[in-house]
Amino acid sequence: MTGFRSQLGVLAERSKVTEQRRNLQIQLCSLRDAMFPVDSPDVKDTDLTSASEQYLSSLQSRPSDNDWFELSQTSKVEITWNNVRRLRLFEEDGPDAALPALHPPDDPTQVVALYLRERWWPVEDILRTSSKSRCGLLLVQSLMERLVVFLLSQVVERSSQQGALFSLHPRTESCKLLWTDSQAVGFYSVKHKGSLCDGRSAPCYLLPVLDTVLVRRSWRRRGSALQMLQDFCSSFATEELLGLSAPLSPSMAAVCRKFLQQHEDQRERLYEVEAPGGWARRRNIWLNIQLGRYALRTEDV
Ligand SMILES: CC(C)(COP(=O)(O)OP(=O)(O)OC[C@H]1O[C@@H](n2cnc3c(N)ncnc32)[C@H](O)[C@@H]1OP(=O)(O)O)[C@@H](O)C(=O)NCCC(=O)NCCS
C-alpha cells in the first residue's frame, strides 16, 4: 500500500511538472505572438535563408491545400507555389539573404506578406514594433531592422510605373530608421568617408554622403526629412563638408531649401555629390537653389 501511494505521488508530481511545462510553452507562444518580427531575438542571414528554402521546397512539393492569407475581411490570397516568390534582401555583396514573399495572383511585383519565424506576416506588421523604447531615429543593427529598411525602400512605396525608388542596399549599409507611434515611417542611409564607392574596389568616398532617404507617403510633410537631415549634419559635426547623393529629387531639393533657410550655418557645408565626391563632382546645394537649378515640384507628395 505504501509503495502504491508513493507511486501515485510520483505520478502526481510528474503531471504537475508537465502542466507547468505546458503553461510555460503557452506563455512563450503568446509572448512570441505579441512581438513583431523586429522585436524578436535576432536571426542570422544563413538561418533565415535556410528556413526560407525549406519552406519554399515544402510548398513546391505539397499539393494545393486550400490555404489562404487574409488581407482584409473581403480579400484573401491563396498560399500556393504560384503566388509565392523568393525575395532577395541585399545587393550581391555577401551571403544570400532571402525570404518567401506572397503576392496577388495577378501582380507578382506586389508583396502582401512575408514568411518569417514559421508564419506569414502582413507587410504592415513587419514595420511595427511593440517596444516603447523604439522611438525616434535609431541606428539599424539587426537583420530584422534591415528587413524593415528593405520593405520601405523596395516594397511599400514602390510605384507600379517606376518600380522601387532605390536599388538594393548592401548588407552592411549604414542606416537609421525613424520610428514614430510604434511604426517605421522612414529611413536614411549614409556612405561613410573612406568607404568604397561600389563596395569592392577603389575609389573611396571623400566625404560622408547621405545616400538614400525616404519617408512613407502617409507621413510626409510633417518634418521627418528635416529631422533626418538635421541628424545627418549633427552626426558628422567635425566634418567640414557633407554630401547628398545626386540627383536630388524635387521634393528633397525642397527639403534642403527649407533646411538651409532655417540653418544658415549649413549653407557652405552641404553639397550635392556624385561618387566619390571630389571637387569636380560636387555642387553647393544652397548656391544651386539660388541659381534656380532645381525643379522644386510637389508631385511626389
Ligand atoms: C523627400 C522626402 C524624404 C521628404 O520627406 P518629408 O518628411 O515629407 O519632408 P518634410 O516634411 O521634412 O519637409 C520639409 C519641408 O520641405 C519642403 N517639402 C518637402 N516635400 C515637398 C514637396 N513634395 N513639395 C514641396 N515642398 C516640399 C516643404 O517646405 C516642407 O515644409 P512644409 O511641409 O512645412 O511646407 C519624401 O518626399 C520622400 O520620401 N520622397 C520619395 C523619396 C525621395 O525623393 N528621396 C530623396 C532622394 S534624393
The ligand as a Gaussian input file, in Angstrom:
#p B3LYP/6-31G(d) Opt

LIG

0 1
 C       11.777000      63.806000     -49.993000
 C       11.064000      63.253000     -48.765000
 C       12.040000      62.402000     -47.980000
 C       10.573000      64.438000     -47.898000
 O       10.054000      63.907000     -46.692000
 P        9.061000      64.742000     -45.749000
 O        9.118000      64.136000     -44.406000
 O        7.739000      64.855000     -46.376000
 O        9.705000      66.191000     -45.721000
 P        9.475000      67.275000     -44.605000
 O        8.118000      67.149000     -44.020000
 O       10.601000      67.264000     -43.655000
 O        9.524000      68.603000     -45.493000
 C       10.132000      69.793000     -45.017000
 C        9.879000      70.897000     -45.986000
 O       10.412000      70.578000     -47.265000
 C        9.542000      71.069000     -48.280000
 N        8.949000      69.924000     -48.996000
 C        9.026000      68.610000     -48.664000
 N        8.420000      67.855000     -49.603000
 C        7.954000      68.719000     -50.517000
 C        7.239000      68.558000     -51.723000
 N        6.900000      67.342000     -52.185000
 N        6.906000      69.657000     -52.427000
 C        7.247000      70.884000     -52.000000
 N        7.926000      71.109000     -50.859000
 C        8.276000      70.036000     -50.151000
 C        8.469000      71.869000     -47.587000
 O        8.946000      73.201000     -47.470000
 C        8.424000      71.183000     -46.243000
 O        7.941000      72.020000     -45.227000
 P        6.348000      72.274000     -45.076000
 O        5.695000      70.917000     -45.104000
 O        6.253000      72.963000     -43.746000
 O        5.926000      73.122000     -46.237000
 C        9.810000      62.423000     -49.169000
 O        9.003000      63.198000     -50.021000
 C       10.157000      61.132000     -49.888000
 O       10.396000      60.120000     -49.243000
 N       10.176000      61.177000     -51.231000
 C       10.480000      59.993000     -52.025000
 C       11.948000      59.590000     -51.920000
 C       12.883000      60.718000     -52.273000
 O       12.612000      61.572000     -53.111000
 N       14.034000      60.722000     -51.579000
 C       15.071000      61.688000     -51.788000
 C       16.045000      61.147000     -52.795000
 S       17.220000      62.437000     -53.158000

